[in-house]
Amino acid sequence: INRINRINTIRNYNKCATTSTLSTSLLHQSSSDESSSMSHEASNETSNETSNDMSILSIMHASLLHHGLPGGLVGHYDALIQPSSPSSSPSSSPTTLSSLLSSNRLALLAHDTRSPHPVFVFSNPASREAFGYTREEFLKIESRRSAEEGEREGREELLRRVRERGYVDDYEGVRVRSDGVRFEIRDALVWNLVGEAGVYCGQAAAFDVEKIRMRM
């Protein structure tokens, strides 16, 4: 698939359910022209990564709107921070998808529909800090490995429940960092990713890193 086709597969996300196009776009970045300098290649790669991540984030936001969550992902974040900032100035910068892409407060993750085990296709700085992985490392990890083996049955039950209902916003569970440290996430929002025609594309999660509790 050439560069244009890869971009189109994400933008036309109603077709993403059967071909894991989300992971394809992220894991197979377009290479720069051989005559380009190394710095130019690095710049292009960073630009492509940001563009792909914004496309995935847009799908995550649109999916929540599809499920009927007021304000989508932006509304969820605004509701999250409101209790801690009741006196926020009206002139404060409004929440945007771009600000969520770089957020250090709201951890965001998404996995594809790869069989038999979905793989992460999206992470933001907050989730990378929580789990201790780089962006590149995340894109190689089966999402089930974010939980220890003893916690995976409960995680699978959660994902089945989400698949049936569309989303849940009260999930609590234990996850594990890259260094083996266990931590608990609370009041996590987990939802199905869907295309414009309601086609299933994967699942996503969002949780407040300030609610993380470390476990022994």
N, C-alpha and C positions, 0 to 999 in steps of 0.2 A: 504494500500500500504506500503510495507516495505521500508527500507532506500535505498536500491539499486534501486528500482523502482522509488522512488521520485527523485533521482539524474538523472536517465535516462530520466525521462519525461522532465527535463529542457534541458539536452544535446541534446535530439532528439526533438528540439523545432518545427519541422515541424508538430507535432501532437498537438500543444498547443491550437489551436483555440477553440475546442469544449468542453474542460474539465477544463478550468481555471487552468491548471497545474502550471502556474507561481505562482499564489496565493497559491496553495496547497503546493508547495515546501517551500514557505516562511512562511506560517502561521502554518504549521504543522511540526516543526522541530523534527528530530529524538531524542528520549530520550537516555541518556547514560545507560549503563548497571547498574543494581541496586547495584552491588557490588562496583562500582566506587566511589571515594571520591567526595565531593561536588566541590572541586577545579577542579578535573578532568572533572566533568560534565560541569562546567562553561567554561573550556577551549575548550571542544568538541563543545559546543553550539556556542561559538564565531567563531570557525573554520568553522562550518557548515554555519553560517550566512554569513561569508566572501565568502565562496565557492559559495553559492547560489546567493549572490549579484553579484559576478563576472560573473556568468552564465547569469544572467539577463542583465548585462551591455554588455556582448558579443553579446547578441541578439539585443540589441539596436544599437550597432555599425554595426553589419552585416546587419541590416535592412536598415540603411542609405546608405550603399554601394549598397544594392539591389535597392534602389530608385535612385541611380545615383549621390549621393552627394560625390564629390571628397574627399577622405581621410576618409569618414565616420565621426564618432564622434570625432576621434582624429584630423582629418583635420578641422572640424568645430571649435574646441577649439583653434588650432594653428592660424586660421584666426582671431579668436576673440581677442587674446592677441597680435597679431603682431603689430597693430597700436600703442599700448601703450608701445611697447618695440622694436623700430626700431633698436636699437644698441645692441640687445641681442648678447651675445657671442656665436660663433659657437660651443663652448664646453658646452653650457647649456644642461642640461639633457633633452632628447627628451620626448615628451608627450607619455604616455602609458595609457592603460585602467586602470591599477592599480592606477596611479596618479589621474585619473578622479574619481575613486571610492571614494577617500578621498579628493576631491577638495573642497576648500572653495570659489572658484571663479565662477565655472560653476555649477549652480543648475540643478540637474537631477531628473526626476520623471518618473514613468511608472505605468499604470493601466492595469488590465486584461480585459477579455471579459464577466465578470459576468453580468447576467441579473437579474433585469432590470437596475441595477446601478453598473458599474465597481468599483472596489476597488483598492487602491494603492497597488502595490506589490514591489515597489523599491523607495528608496530615498537615497541621499548622504548627507554629512555634510552641503553643501551649501544650499540645499533645506530645510533641517531640521531647519537650522538657520533662513531662510527666513520665514517659516511658523510657527515656534515655537513648533514643535512636535518632540518627540523622534522617533527613528526607529520603536519601538514597537507600538507606537500610530499611526504612519502613516499607518501601515499594517492593521489597523482596520477601516480606514476612506474611505467612498465612495468618489471617486475623485470629484464628483459634489459639494461636500461640501467645496472644496477649494475656491469656489466663493460664494458670497452672493446671495440670491435668485433672486434679481433684475438683477444680472449679468449672471445668468445661461443660459438664452436663447441665449445670444451672444456666450457663451462658447460652447453650443451644436451646434450652427451654424458653429463655427470653427471646431469642431470635425467631422462634416459631410463633410466639405470642405476637411479636411485632408484625410478622408476615401476615397474620390473620387480621390484626386490628388496624394496621397502618402505622401507628406509632404508640409509644408509651413514654411518659414523662416523669416516672417515679422509680427508675431502676437503681438498685444498689447492688454492688458486687465487688469482688476482689480481683485485682489485676496484678501483673508482675512486670517489673522493669527489666531492662536488658542486663542489669547487674544482679538480678535475682531478688531484689527488694520488693516486697509485696505492699500494695496500697489499696485502700478502699475508695471507690467513687460513689457519690450519693446524688440522688435526684437527677440522674442522667436522663437525657432525652435520646431515644433511639427510634429511628424511623426507616421506612422503606423508601428507596429511591425509585422514582417512576418517570417514565417518559410522557410526552404530551398526550399519547393515546392511553395512558395508564399502564404501560408495559413495565414490568418489574426489571430494575437495573442493578439492584444491590441494596445495601443498607448503610446507614450512617449513624454516628453517635456524637453527642455534645455533652460535656460536663464541665462544671465550675471547678477549676483547679484549687480554689480557696476552700473547697469542701473536702479535699482529699485528706484521708487519715492514713498514716503509715501503720503497717501491721508487722508484727513479729513473725 
